[in-house]
Amino acid sequence: MYILTLEGREDQGAYSVTNEEGRQVLYLFEEEDDCDRFAMMLEERENHPDLNVIEVDDNLIVKTCQLHGYEYAVITGNDLVIPPENDNL
């Protein structure tokens, strides 16, 4: 799986969105190309920082999210995701 981080600050967190309940949800992309496309859509915004695509171990990232109570969404190749107006890094 793949996640997005701030370029140069990969160890300081990952991209997430705020869901309808106001909680942060980590996007986990199954396909690197989908993650790249999503990053490009975000970077097209004015003053948006550069992002880096990081490959992560599927089981490890899911277990880490569960252990710390983080919500996550697995984005498959069949999903269409559009960046929300307010995003979080």
C-alpha positions as a Markdown table, in Angstrom:
| # | Residue | x | y | z |
|---|---|---|---|---|
| 1 | Met | 0.0 | 0.0 | 0.0 |
| 2 | Tyr | 1.0 | 3.6 | -0.4 |
| 3 | Ile | 0.5 | 6.8 | 1.7 |
| 4 | Leu | 1.2 | 10.5 | 1.2 |
| 5 | Thr | 3.6 | 12.5 | 3.3 |
| 6 | Leu | 5.1 | 15.9 | 3.2 |
| 7 | Glu | 8.2 | 15.8 | 1.1 |
| 8 | Gly | 11.3 | 16.0 | 3.4 |
| 9 | Arg | 9.2 | 15.3 | 6.5 |
| 10 | Glu | 8.2 | 11.7 | 5.9 |
| 11 | Asp | 8.6 | 10.8 | 9.5 |
| 12 | Gln | 6.2 | 13.4 | 10.8 |
| 13 | Gly | 2.9 | 12.0 | 9.7 |
| 14 | Ala | 0.8 | 11.2 | 6.7 |
| 15 | Tyr | -2.0 | 12.7 | 4.7 |
| 16 | Ser | -5.5 | 12.3 | 6.1 |
| 17 | Val | -9.0 | 13.7 | 5.5 |
| 18 | Thr | -11.7 | 14.7 | 7.9 |
| 19 | Asn | -14.8 | 12.5 | 7.7 |
| 20 | Glu | -18.4 | 13.5 | 8.3 |
| 21 | Glu | -18.0 | 12.9 | 12.1 |
| 22 | Gly | -15.0 | 15.2 | 12.2 |
| 23 | Arg | -12.4 | 12.4 | 12.7 |
| 24 | Gln | -9.2 | 12.0 | 10.7 |
| 25 | Val | -9.1 | 9.1 | 8.2 |
| 26 | Leu | -5.8 | 8.0 | 6.7 |
| 27 | Tyr | -5.9 | 7.1 | 3.0 |
| 28 | Leu | -4.2 | 3.9 | 2.1 |
| 29 | Phe | -3.8 | 3.4 | -1.6 |
| 30 | Glu | -3.5 | -0.1 | -3.1 |
| 31 | Glu | -2.0 | 1.2 | -6.3 |
| 32 | Glu | 1.0 | 3.6 | -6.5 |
| 33 | Asp | -0.3 | 5.2 | -9.7 |
| 34 | Asp | -3.6 | 6.2 | -7.9 |
| 35 | Cys | -1.6 | 7.6 | -5.0 |
| 36 | Asp | 0.5 | 9.6 | -7.5 |
| 37 | Arg | -2.5 | 11.0 | -9.2 |
| 38 | Phe | -4.1 | 12.0 | -6.0 |
| 39 | Ala | -0.9 | 13.8 | -4.9 |
| 40 | Met | -0.8 | 15.6 | -8.3 |
| 41 | Met | -4.4 | 16.8 | -7.8 |
| 42 | Leu | -3.5 | 18.2 | -4.3 |
| 43 | Glu | -0.2 | 19.8 | -5.5 |
| 44 | Glu | -2.1 | 21.7 | -8.3 |
| 45 | Arg | -3.7 | 23.8 | -5.5 |
| 46 | Glu | -2.2 | 27.1 | -4.8 |
| 47 | Asn | 0.4 | 27.0 | -2.0 |
| 48 | His | 0.0 | 23.3 | -1.4 |
| 49 | Pro | 3.2 | 21.7 | -0.2 |
| 50 | Asp | 5.0 | 19.0 | -2.2 |
| 51 | Leu | 4.1 | 15.5 | -1.3 |
| 52 | Asn | 5.9 | 12.2 | -1.4 |
| 53 | Val | 4.5 | 8.8 | -2.1 |
| 54 | Ile | 5.7 | 6.2 | 0.4 |
| 55 | Glu | 5.2 | 2.4 | 0.1 |
| 56 | Val | 4.2 | 0.8 | 3.4 |
| 57 | Asp | 3.7 | -2.8 | 4.5 |
| 58 | Asp | -0.1 | -3.6 | 4.2 |
| 59 | Asn | -0.4 | -5.5 | 7.5 |
| 60 | Leu | 1.9 | -3.2 | 9.5 |
| 61 | Ile | 0.1 | 0.0 | 8.6 |
| 62 | Val | -3.4 | -1.6 | 9.3 |
| 63 | Lys | -2.2 | -3.0 | 12.6 |
| 64 | Thr | -0.6 | 0.4 | 13.5 |
| 65 | Cys | -3.9 | 2.2 | 12.8 |
| 66 | Gln | -5.9 | -0.3 | 14.8 |
| 67 | Leu | -3.4 | -0.2 | 17.7 |
| 68 | His | -3.6 | 3.6 | 18.0 |
| 69 | Gly | -7.3 | 3.9 | 17.2 |
| 70 | Tyr | -6.7 | 5.7 | 13.8 |
| 71 | Glu | -9.3 | 5.4 | 11.2 |
| 72 | Tyr | -8.2 | 4.5 | 7.7 |
| 73 | Ala | -9.7 | 3.9 | 4.2 |
| 74 | Val | -8.3 | 1.5 | 1.7 |
| 75 | Ile | -8.5 | 3.1 | -1.8 |
| 76 | Thr | -8.6 | 0.4 | -4.4 |
| 77 | Gly | -8.0 | 0.7 | -8.1 |
| 78 | Asn | -11.8 | 0.8 | -8.6 |
| 79 | Asp | -12.3 | 3.8 | -6.3 |
| 80 | Leu | -12.5 | 7.4 | -7.5 |
| 81 | Val | -11.3 | 9.9 | -4.8 |
| 82 | Ile | -11.2 | 13.6 | -5.2 |
| 83 | Pro | -9.3 | 15.7 | -2.7 |
| 84 | Pro | -11.6 | 17.6 | -0.3 |
| 85 | Glu | -11.4 | 21.3 | 0.0 |
| 86 | Asn | -9.7 | 21.1 | 3.4 |
| 87 | Asp | -7.1 | 18.4 | 3.7 |
| 88 | Asn | -4.7 | 17.5 | 6.5 |
| 89 | Leu | -1.0 | 16.7 | 6.7 |
